[in-house]
Amino acid sequence: MSERDSDNAVAGAIREQEMHYMHAYRNRDPRSLVTTVYATDAQLLPPGQQLVAGTDDITQFFQDILDSGVAEIELETVELDVLGATAVEIGRATLSDPHGAIVDIATFMNIWKRGPAGWQISRDIYKSDQS
């Protein structure tokens, strides 16, 4: 397999994980989102807040976003660099309310690691693009 084929396979695996992320969020299942997509030692670095670490705290973080009225998160990869068992992704997240109105657009950087459970987010940092 060439390096390009390998990178495409990683991109496909990450996209599959992101599809699960969006589906689980839409179905109000933050536990499934986090246990499938995030590594057990993952860290989330939200803007203006303390670091959020571990499955339970990241699950609660997503539950709080759901409770705030964000009904859907759409993810788009803008750039993906694969470095062996690590991948760095720059992307855009569009957050919508239950009526489909956009409530925020954010830029994110995820560091993905390949482990026994496949590709999972190890570090997640984002910022709102809204002023």
Backbone hydrogen bonds, N-H to C=O, Kabsch-Sander energy under -0.5 kcal/mol:
donor,donor_aa,acceptor,acceptor_aa,energy
6,S,2,S,-2.5
7,D,3,E,-2.7
8,N,4,R,-2.4
9,A,5,D,-2.2
10,V,6,S,-2.2
11,A,7,D,-2.6
12,G,8,N,-2.3
13,A,9,A,-2.2
14,I,10,V,-2.8
15,R,11,A,-2.5
16,E,12,G,-2.1
17,Q,13,A,-1.9
18,E,14,I,-2.5
19,M,15,R,-2.3
20,H,16,E,-1.9
21,Y,17,Q,-2.5
22,M,18,E,-2.6
23,H,19,M,-2.4
24,A,20,H,-3.3
25,Y,21,Y,-2.4
26,R,22,M,-2.6
27,N,23,H,-1.9
28,R,25,Y,-2.1
29,D,24,A,-2.8
33,L,29,D,-2.0
34,V,30,P,-2.7
35,T,31,R,-2.8
36,T,32,S,-1.7
37,V,33,L,-2.4
38,Y,34,V,-1.9
39,A,121,I,-2.8
42,A,39,A,-2.0
43,Q,122,S,-2.1
44,L,52,V,-3.4
45,L,124,D,-3.5
49,Q,46,P,-1.5
52,V,44,L,-2.9
53,A,51,L,-0.5
54,G,42,A,-2.0
55,T,40,T,-0.6
58,I,54,G,-2.4
59,T,55,T,-2.4
60,Q,56,D,-2.2
61,F,57,D,-2.0
62,F,58,I,-2.2
63,Q,59,T,-2.2
64,D,60,Q,-2.5
65,I,61,F,-1.7
66,L,62,F,-2.4
67,D,63,Q,-2.8
68,S,64,D,-1.2
69,G,66,L,-1.7
70,V,65,I,-1.6
71,A,69,G,-0.8
71,A,96,S,-2.2
72,E,96,S,-1.7
74,E,94,T,-2.6
75,L,73,I,-0.5
76,E,92,R,-2.2
78,V,90,I,-2.8
79,E,90,I,-2.2
81,D,88,V,-2.7
82,V,80,L,-0.5
83,L,81,D,-0.5
83,L,86,T,-3.7
86,T,83,L,-0.9
87,A,112,W,-2.3
88,V,81,D,-2.8
89,E,87,A,-0.5
89,E,110,N,-2.9
90,I,79,E,-2.6
91,G,108,F,-2.4
92,R,76,E,-2.7
93,A,106,A,-2.8
94,T,74,E,-2.5
95,L,93,A,-0.6
95,L,104,D,-3.0
96,S,72,E,-2.6
97,D,101,A,-2.6
100,G,97,D,-2.2
103,V,95,L,-2.9
104,D,95,L,-1.5
106,A,93,A,-2.9
107,T,127,K,-2.4
108,F,91,G,-2.3
109,M,125,I,-3.0
110,N,89,E,-2.2
111,I,123,R,-2.8
112,W,87,A,-3.3
112,W,110,N,-0.6
113,K,120,Q,-2.9
114,R,85,A,-2.6
115,G,113,K,-0.6
115,G,118,G,-2.1
118,G,115,G,-2.1
120,Q,113,K,-2.3
121,I,37,V,-3.1
122,S,111,I,-3.6
123,R,111,I,-1.5
124,D,43,Q,-2.0
125,I,109,M,-2.3
126,Y,45,L,-1.0
127,K,107,T,-2.3
129,D,105,I,-3.5
